[in-house]
């Protein structure tokens, strides 16, 4: 995971890439932004909550790792 940048992690999730055009913000992280299509789909059960939770955990870890370098 060392070559993955936090701001590019979502690009490794094909279903998030496909839905990102429907998010309010360009380059949405799918975590804190309002009107996020990925979060909406997770909340309605159309996307795996477990997979999303792992995504959020990885994103947090990548951001924290960047702070330590």
DSSP file (Angstrom, degrees, kcal/mol; ACC not computed):
  #  RESIDUE AA STRUCTURE BP1 BP2  ACC     N-H-->O    O-->H-N    N-H-->O    O-->H-N    TCO  KAPPA ALPHA  PHI   PSI    X-CA   Y-CA   Z-CA
    1    1 A X    >         0   0    0      0, 0.0     3,-1.3     0, 0.0     0, 0.0   0.000 360.0 360.0 360.0  -1.2    0.0    0.0    0.0
    2    2 A X  T 3   +     0   0    0      1,-0.3     0, 0.0     3,-0.0     0, 0.0   0.778 360.0  52.5 -67.0 -24.8    3.0    2.3    0.1
    3    3 A X  T 3  S+     0   0    0      2,-0.1     2,-0.5     0, 0.0    -1,-0.3   0.518  89.4  95.4 -88.1  -4.1    2.5    3.4   -3.5
    4    4 A X    <   -     0   0    0     -3,-1.3     2,-0.3     2,-0.0     5,-0.1  -0.754  66.3-146.6 -91.2 128.2   -1.1    4.4   -3.0
    5    5 A X    >>  -     0   0    0     -2,-0.5     3,-2.1     1,-0.1     4,-0.7  -0.723  18.3-125.0 -91.8 143.9   -1.8    8.0   -2.3
    6    6 A X  G >4 S+     0   0    0     -2,-0.3     3,-1.0     1,-0.3     4,-0.4   0.885 111.1  53.8 -54.4 -42.5   -4.7    8.9    0.0
    7    7 A X  G 34 S+     0   0    0      1,-0.2    -1,-0.3     2,-0.1    52,-0.0   0.477 112.6  44.8 -76.7   0.8   -6.3   11.1   -2.6
    8    8 A X  G X4 S+     0   0    0     -3,-2.1     3,-1.3     2,-0.1     4,-0.3   0.387  81.8  98.6-117.7  -0.8   -6.2    8.3   -5.1
    9    9 A X  G X< S+     0   0    0     -3,-1.0     3,-2.2    -4,-0.7     4,-0.2   0.887  77.1  59.8 -56.9 -42.2   -7.5    5.5   -3.0
   10   10 A X  G >  S+     0   0    0     -4,-0.4     3,-1.7     1,-0.3     7,-0.3   0.758  91.3  70.1 -60.3 -23.3  -11.1    5.7   -4.3
   11   11 A X  G <  S+     0   0    0     -3,-1.3    -1,-0.3     1,-0.3    -2,-0.2   0.666  90.7  61.3 -68.4 -15.2   -9.7    5.1   -7.8
   12   12 A X  G <  S+     0   0    0     -3,-2.2     2,-0.7    -4,-0.3    -1,-0.3   0.418  91.1  74.9 -88.5   0.1   -9.1    1.5   -6.8
   13   13 A X    X>  -     0   0    0     -3,-1.7     4,-2.1    -4,-0.2     3,-1.1  -0.880  66.9-166.9-114.6  95.7  -12.8    1.0   -6.1
   14   14 A X  H 3> S+     0   0    0     -2,-0.7     4,-2.3     1,-0.3     5,-0.2   0.841  86.3  54.6 -55.3 -38.7  -14.4    0.7   -9.5
   15   15 A X  H 3> S+     0   0    0      1,-0.2     4,-1.2     2,-0.2    -1,-0.3   0.829 108.3  49.6 -67.9 -29.6  -17.9    1.1   -8.1
   16   16 A X  H <> S+     0   0    0     -3,-1.1     4,-1.6    -6,-0.2    -2,-0.2   0.883 109.7  51.2 -73.8 -39.3  -16.9    4.4   -6.4
   17   17 A X  H  < S+     0   0    0     -4,-2.1     4,-0.5    -7,-0.3     3,-0.3   0.924 108.7  51.9 -60.9 -44.6  -15.4    5.6   -9.7
   18   18 A X  H  < S+     0   0    0     -4,-2.3     3,-0.3     1,-0.2    -1,-0.2   0.834 117.1  38.6 -63.1 -32.5  -18.6    4.8  -11.5
   19   19 A X  H >< S+     0   0    0     -4,-1.2     3,-2.2     1,-0.2     4,-0.3   0.634  91.3  88.5 -92.4 -15.5  -20.7    6.7   -9.0
   20   20 A X  G >< S+     0   0    0     -4,-1.6     3,-1.4     1,-0.3     8,-0.2   0.753  76.2  67.0 -61.3 -26.5  -18.4    9.7   -8.4
   21   21 A X  G 3  S+     0   0    0     -4,-0.5    -1,-0.3    -3,-0.3    -2,-0.1   0.747  99.2  54.1 -65.0 -21.0  -19.9   11.7  -11.3
   22   22 A X  G <  S+     0   0    0     -3,-2.2    -1,-0.3    -4,-0.1    -2,-0.2   0.491  87.1 103.0 -90.9  -4.4  -23.1   11.9   -9.3
   23   23 A X  S <  S-     0   0    0     -3,-1.4    13,-0.2    -4,-0.3    12,-0.1  -0.464  79.3-124.3 -75.2 152.1  -21.4   13.3   -6.2
   24   24 A X  S    S+     0   0    0     11,-1.8     2,-0.4    10,-0.4    -1,-0.1   0.884  92.5  53.6 -63.3 -39.7  -21.8   17.0   -5.5
   25   25 A X  S >  S-     0   0    0      9,-0.3     3,-1.0    10,-0.1     2,-0.2  -0.812  86.1-118.7-107.3 138.3  -18.0   17.6   -5.4
   26   26 A X  T 3  S+     0   0    0     -2,-0.4    -5,-0.1     1,-0.3    -2,-0.0  -0.521 103.8  15.9 -66.2 135.4  -15.4   16.8   -8.0
   27   27 A X  T 3  S-     0   0    0     -2,-0.2    -1,-0.3     1,-0.2     2,-0.1   0.877  88.6-172.9  61.4  42.4  -12.8   14.4   -6.4
   28   28 A X    <   -     0   0    0     -3,-1.0    -1,-0.2    -8,-0.2   -18,-0.1  -0.370  23.5-147.8 -58.8 138.1  -15.2   13.6   -3.5
   29   29 A X        -     0   0    0     -2,-0.1    -1,-0.1   -20,-0.0    30,-0.1   0.594  29.2-131.0 -86.5 -10.4  -13.5   11.4   -0.9
   30   30 A X  S    S+     0   0    0      4,-0.1    26,-0.1     1,-0.1    -2,-0.1   0.785  86.4  81.4  66.9  29.6  -16.8    9.8   -0.1
   31   31 A X  S    S+     0   0    0      3,-0.0    -1,-0.1    25,-0.0     5,-0.1   0.652 102.2   5.5-125.4 -58.4  -16.3   10.3    3.6
   32   32 A X  S    S+     0   0    0      2,-0.1     2,-0.1     0, 0.0    -4,-0.0   0.607  95.1 106.7-110.3 -15.0  -17.2   13.8    4.8
   33   33 A X        -     0   0    0      1,-0.1     3,-0.5     2,-0.1     2,-0.1  -0.377  66.8-121.5 -73.0 143.0  -18.7   15.6    1.8
   34   34 A X  S    S+     0   0    0      1,-0.2   -10,-0.4    -2,-0.1    -9,-0.3  -0.418  91.7  26.4 -75.1 159.0  -22.5   16.2    1.6
   35   35 A X  S    S+     0   0    0      1,-0.2   -11,-1.8   -12,-0.1     2,-0.6   0.879  79.5 164.9  56.2  43.6  -24.5   14.8   -1.3
   36   36 A X     >  -     0   0    0     -3,-0.5     4,-2.0   -13,-0.2    -1,-0.2  -0.814  31.2-154.9 -92.2 123.5  -22.1   12.0   -1.9
   37   37 A X  H  > S+     0   0    0     -2,-0.6     4,-2.4   -18,-0.2     5,-0.2   0.855  93.2  54.6 -67.2 -35.9  -23.6    9.3   -4.1
   38   38 A X  H  > S+     0   0    0      2,-0.2     4,-2.3     1,-0.2    -1,-0.2   0.951 110.2  45.3 -63.8 -49.3  -21.3    6.5   -2.7
   39   39 A X  H  > S+     0   0    0      1,-0.2     4,-2.7     2,-0.2    -2,-0.2   0.891 112.1  53.3 -61.5 -38.7  -22.4    7.3    0.9
   40   40 A X  H  X S+     0   0    0     -4,-2.0     4,-1.7     1,-0.2    -1,-0.2   0.928 110.4  46.3 -61.4 -45.1  -26.0    7.4   -0.2
   41   41 A X  H  X>S+     0   0    0     -4,-2.4     5,-2.1     2,-0.2     6,-1.3   0.862 112.3  50.5 -67.1 -36.6  -25.8    4.0   -1.8
   42   42 A X  H ><5S+     0   0    0     -4,-2.3     3,-1.1     4,-0.2    -2,-0.2   0.939 110.1  50.6 -64.2 -46.2  -24.0    2.5    1.2
   43   43 A X  H 3<5S+     0   0    0     -4,-2.7    -2,-0.2     1,-0.3    -1,-0.2   0.819 111.2  47.4 -63.5 -31.5  -26.7    3.9    3.5
   44   44 A X  H 3<5S-     0   0    0     -4,-1.7    -1,-0.3    -5,-0.2    -2,-0.2   0.505 117.6-112.0 -88.7  -3.2  -29.5    2.4    1.4
   45   45 A X  T <<5S+     0   0    0     -3,-1.1    -3,-0.2    -4,-0.5    -2,-0.1   0.529  86.2 117.2  89.4   6.6  -27.8   -1.0    1.2
   46   46 A X  S   <S+     0   0    0     -5,-2.1     2,-0.3    -6,-0.2    -4,-0.2   0.734  77.1  42.6 -79.2 -22.4  -26.9   -0.9   -2.5
   47   47 A X  S    S-     0   0    0     -6,-1.3     2,-0.3    -9,-0.1    -2,-0.2  -0.919 103.1 -91.8-121.2 151.1  -23.2   -0.9   -1.7
   48   48 A X     >  -     0   0    0     -2,-0.3     4,-2.0     1,-0.2     5,-0.1  -0.418  25.6-159.1 -64.4 122.6  -21.4   -3.1    0.8
   49   49 A X  H  > S+     0   0    0     -2,-0.3     4,-2.9     2,-0.2     5,-0.2   0.872  93.9  54.7 -68.5 -37.8  -21.1   -1.3    4.2
   50   50 A X  H  > S+     0   0    0      2,-0.2     4,-2.1     1,-0.2    -1,-0.2   0.928 109.4  46.4 -61.5 -45.1  -18.2   -3.6    5.2
   51   51 A X  H  > S+     0   0    0      2,-0.2     4,-2.1     1,-0.2    -1,-0.2   0.910 113.6  49.3 -63.6 -41.9  -16.3   -2.7    2.0
   52   52 A X  H  X S+     0   0    0     -4,-2.0     4,-2.6     2,-0.2    -2,-0.2   0.920 109.0  52.1 -63.5 -43.8  -17.0    1.0    2.6
   53   53 A X  H  X S+     0   0    0     -4,-2.9     4,-2.2     1,-0.2    -1,-0.2   0.887 109.5  49.7 -61.1 -38.9  -15.8    0.8    6.2
   54   54 A X  H  X S+     0   0    0     -4,-2.1     4,-2.8     2,-0.2    -1,-0.2   0.896 109.3  52.8 -65.4 -39.4  -12.6   -0.8    5.0
   55   55 A X  H  X S+     0   0    0     -4,-2.1     4,-2.7     2,-0.2    -2,-0.2   0.937 110.2  47.0 -59.0 -48.4  -12.2    2.0    2.5
   56   56 A X  H  X S+     0   0    0     -4,-2.6     4,-2.3     2,-0.2    -2,-0.2   0.900 112.5  50.3 -62.2 -41.2  -12.6    4.6    5.2
   57   57 A X  H  X S+     0   0    0     -4,-2.2     4,-2.4     2,-0.2    -2,-0.2   0.928 112.4  46.3 -63.3 -45.9  -10.1    2.8    7.5
   58   58 A X  H  X S+     0   0    0     -4,-2.8     4,-2.7     2,-0.2    -2,-0.2   0.913 111.5  52.0 -62.6 -42.7   -7.5    2.5    4.7
   59   59 A X  H  X S+     0   0    0     -4,-2.7     4,-2.3     1,-0.2    -2,-0.2   0.920 110.6  48.2 -60.5 -44.6   -8.0    6.2    3.8
   60   60 A X  H  X S+     0   0    0     -4,-2.3     4,-2.5     2,-0.2    -1,-0.2   0.916 111.9  49.5 -61.8 -44.3   -7.5    7.2    7.4
   61   61 A X  H  X S+     0   0    0     -4,-2.4     4,-2.5     1,-0.2    -2,-0.2   0.903 110.9  49.5 -62.7 -41.9   -4.4    5.1    7.7
   62   62 A X  H  X S+     0   0    0     -4,-2.7     4,-1.8     2,-0.2    -1,-0.2   0.900 111.9  48.0 -65.5 -40.8   -2.9    6.5    4.5
   63   63 A X  H  X S+     0   0    0     -4,-2.3     4,-1.2    -5,-0.2    -2,-0.2   0.909 113.6  47.4 -65.6 -41.3   -3.6   10.1    5.6
   64   64 A X  H  X S+     0   0    0     -4,-2.5     4,-0.9     1,-0.2    -2,-0.2   0.879 109.5  53.5 -67.9 -37.4   -2.0    9.3    9.0
   65   65 A X  H >X S+     0   0    0     -4,-2.5     3,-0.6     1,-0.2     4,-0.5   0.874 104.9  55.2 -64.0 -37.5    1.0    7.7    7.4
   66   66 A X  H >< S+     0   0    0     -4,-1.8     3,-0.8     1,-0.2    -1,-0.2   0.855 103.4  56.0 -63.4 -35.6    1.6   10.7    5.3
   67   67 A X  H 3< S+     0   0    0     -4,-1.2    -1,-0.2     1,-0.2    -2,-0.2   0.755 103.2  55.3 -68.8 -25.1    1.7   12.9    8.4
   68   68 A X  H <<        0   0    0     -4,-0.9    -1,-0.2    -3,-0.6    -2,-0.2   0.580 360.0 360.0 -87.6  -8.4    4.5   10.8    9.9
   69   69 A X    <<        0   0    0     -3,-0.8    -1,-0.2    -4,-0.5    -2,-0.2   0.453 360.0 360.0 -93.2 360.0    6.9   11.2    7.0
